């Protein structure tokens, strides 16, 4: 439960950093350099990769691995900043994290090494 709260707090902090990006809305516009490679992944796959990226580092927000995962799943732009998909995804992620089957997945990636291995095997190239 602590990890869900931490994810929510991190999401709010990041969203505050991206507020004020004039010129695009959360529904139709996107920055021209948006990465959309995550479109081929299912919602569950994106949530699993995001969870693994959070688990792979002591401070995921500062890690290149976390940024790379967020770009690949389509919630960060190519320049490494959260895009219009970020906040809806994180909100959805909190709900996803409360499902009972999520606990089983967390057990599968319960070390940094297992989390990195999961990312290596499942992140689109």
C-alpha positions as CSV (number, residue, x, y, z in Angstrom):
1,X,0.0,0.0,0.0
2,X,2.9,2.3,0.7
3,X,4.2,1.8,-2.8
4,X,0.9,2.8,-4.3
5,X,0.9,6.0,-2.3
6,X,4.5,6.7,-3.3
7,X,3.6,6.2,-7.0
8,X,0.6,8.6,-6.7
9,X,2.8,11.2,-5.0
10,X,5.5,10.9,-7.6
11,X,2.9,11.2,-10.3
12,X,1.6,14.4,-8.8
13,X,5.0,15.9,-8.4
14,X,5.9,15.1,-12.0
15,X,2.6,16.5,-13.3
16,X,3.3,19.7,-11.5
17,X,6.6,19.9,-13.3
18,X,4.9,19.6,-16.7
19,X,2.1,22.1,-16.0
20,X,2.3,25.1,-18.1
21,X,3.3,23.4,-21.4
22,X,1.3,25.7,-23.5
23,X,0.1,24.7,-26.9
24,X,-1.2,21.2,-26.3
25,X,-4.1,19.7,-24.4
26,X,-4.7,16.4,-22.7
27,X,-7.1,15.2,-25.3
28,X,-6.1,15.9,-28.9
29,X,-2.8,17.7,-29.2
30,X,0.6,16.2,-28.6
31,X,4.1,17.5,-28.7
32,X,5.7,16.8,-32.1
33,X,8.4,14.6,-30.6
34,X,6.0,12.3,-28.7
35,X,7.0,8.7,-28.6
36,X,4.1,6.5,-29.4
37,X,5.7,3.0,-29.5
38,X,3.7,1.9,-26.5
39,X,0.6,1.8,-28.6
40,X,1.4,-1.8,-29.6
41,X,1.4,-2.9,-25.9
42,X,-1.7,-3.9,-24.0
43,X,-2.6,-1.9,-20.9
44,X,-1.5,-4.7,-18.7
45,X,1.9,-4.9,-20.4
46,X,2.4,-1.2,-20.0
47,X,1.5,-1.4,-16.3
48,X,3.8,-4.3,-15.7
49,X,6.7,-2.6,-17.4
50,X,6.1,0.6,-15.4
51,X,5.9,-1.4,-12.2
52,X,9.2,-3.2,-13.1
53,X,10.8,0.2,-13.9
54,X,9.8,1.5,-10.5
55,X,11.2,-1.6,-8.8
56,X,14.5,-1.7,-10.7
57,X,16.0,1.3,-8.9
58,X,16.2,3.0,-5.5
59,X,15.4,6.3,-7.2
60,X,13.6,5.4,-10.4
61,X,12.8,9.0,-11.4
62,X,16.4,9.8,-11.8
63,X,17.2,6.6,-13.7
64,X,17.7,6.2,-17.4
65,X,16.0,2.9,-17.3
66,X,12.8,4.4,-15.9
67,X,12.9,7.2,-18.5
68,X,13.4,4.7,-21.3
69,X,10.5,2.5,-20.1
70,X,8.2,5.6,-19.9
71,X,9.2,6.6,-23.4
72,X,8.6,3.1,-24.8
73,X,5.2,2.8,-23.2
74,X,4.2,6.2,-24.5
75,X,3.9,8.3,-21.4
76,X,7.1,10.3,-21.9
77,X,8.1,12.3,-24.9
78,X,11.3,11.7,-26.8
79,X,13.0,14.4,-24.7
80,X,12.2,12.5,-21.5
81,X,9.4,14.7,-20.2
82,X,5.9,13.4,-19.2
83,X,3.3,14.0,-21.9
84,X,-0.5,14.2,-22.0
85,X,-0.8,10.5,-21.5
86,X,1.2,10.5,-18.2
87,X,-1.4,11.5,-15.6
88,X,-4.2,9.4,-17.0
89,X,-1.8,6.4,-17.0
90,X,-0.7,6.9,-13.5
91,X,-4.2,7.3,-12.2
92,X,-5.1,4.1,-14.0
93,X,-1.9,2.5,-12.6
94,X,-3.0,3.1,-9.0
95,X,-6.2,1.2,-9.8
96,X,-4.3,-1.5,-11.6
97,X,-2.0,-1.9,-8.6
98,X,-4.9,-2.6,-6.2
99,X,-5.9,-5.8,-8.1
100,X,-5.2,-9.1,-6.4
101,X,-3.3,-10.5,-9.5
102,X,-0.9,-7.5,-9.3
103,X,0.5,-8.9,-6.1
104,X,1.6,-12.1,-7.9
105,X,3.4,-10.0,-10.5
106,X,5.2,-8.0,-7.8
107,X,6.4,-11.3,-6.3
108,X,7.8,-12.2,-9.7
109,X,9.9,-9.0,-9.8
110,X,10.7,-8.7,-6.1
111,X,14.4,-7.8,-6.6
112,X,16.0,-5.2,-8.7
113,X,17.6,-7.8,-10.8
114,X,14.3,-9.6,-11.5
115,X,12.7,-6.3,-12.4
116,X,15.5,-5.4,-14.8
117,X,15.3,-8.9,-16.4
118,X,11.6,-8.5,-16.9
119,X,12.2,-5.2,-18.6
120,X,14.9,-6.6,-20.8
121,X,12.6,-9.4,-21.9
122,X,9.4,-7.5,-22.4
123,X,10.2,-3.9,-23.4
124,X,9.8,-3.3,-27.2
125,X,13.1,-2.4,-29.0
